[in-house]
Structures are given as structure tokens and as C-alpha cells.
Amino acid sequence: MPRRIKATEIRARVIDAGLDFSEFDGGDWDPGFRVEQSGPRQVHVFYDGPGEADQLEAFTSELRGAGYCVVATQQDRGGRRRLEVTLP
């Protein structure tokens, strides 16, 4: 069973990697990463902006290298791509 994980851990990784964090401004998200808690054992990571698939793929490699389990998924009905991050 996966261990507990906090969105703040993953947010710190985004910041430590020198990546931009997305902010909601003017009715839309600025380009960058967003991190959302999705229960006590899972965090979702989104990328807002151009090159979404490439940005998520690059961050996937970094998270896996740090020991996280990462699965790329897409929200229902053609929604946003995201990473589901857990700790094994």
C-alpha cells in the first residue's frame, strides 16, 4: 500500500528544480506547474501552458529519480493531462 504523501513535498520539488509555479491570474492560469492533494496517499501535478506533455514527461523523470511512483493520466472526456504521484 502506498505511503502518505503531501502536496507540499511535491511543491518543494518543483521549486527546488527551479521550475515555474502556476498562479491563477486574470481568469486563467499562468504557465507553470500546479500541485493538488488528491487524498492522503496521492498528489496530482498539472502543467499549464505550451508543451504540456513535454514538461510533464521531464518532471516525471525527476520525480521517479527521487523515488516517487508516477503515472501519467488524463482527466475524463479529453480533460487535462496530469501526473498521479505516490510513495511506494
N, C-alpha and C positions, 0 to 999 in steps of 0.2 A: 504494500500500500504506500502511495506517495506520502512524503512528509509535508508538514505545514510550510507554507511559503508566503511571504508578504510582498505586496506590490512595491513597497518602499525599497526592498532589496534589489529588485529589478530596475527601479528608477535610478538607484545609485549606480548600477552598472551602466545605464545609458549615459549618465553624467560623467562617470569615470572614463568611458570610452570617448568622451569629447563630442558626443552626438547631440544634435539639437532636440530639445523637448518641445512638443507641440502645445500651443496655447490657443484657447478659443477667443477670437477677436473679430468684431465686426460681423457676427453671424456665421463665421466659418472657422475652421481650424487652420492655423499656420502650419507650414511644412515642418515635420519633425515627428518624433516618437511620442506615443501615449501609452500609459500603463494603467490597467484596471484590475482590481481584485475580482476574481470570479469564484469565490468560495475560499475556504481555509487552505485548500491544497492546490489551487491553480490561479495563475495570473495570465491575463491576456495582454499582448503587446500589439499595437497598431502603428502603422506609419501613414501619416497624412502628407500627401504631396506627390510630385512626379517620381517615377522609378520605384514605386511601392514594392513590387516583387523583389527587385534587386536589393533594396535597403533591408527588407525583412530577411532575405537569404543571408546577407552579410552578418546581420545581428544574430541569426540562428547559429552560425558557426562560432561566434564569440561566446554565446551562452552555453553551447554544448562543450566547448573547450573548458568552461568553468564548472562543468559537472551537472548542468541542468538538463532535464529531458525536455525537448522542444518538438512540437508537432505543428506544422503549418496547416491551417484550416481556412475555410471561408464561411462567412455567415450565410444563413439560408437565403434562397431566392436571389442568388447573384450578389449578395452583400459584400461587405468589406473583407479583405484578407486579414488574417491575424495569426499570431503565434500563441499557442497554448503552452505555457511554461509550468513545469512541476519539478519537484525534487524527488529523485528515486528513493 
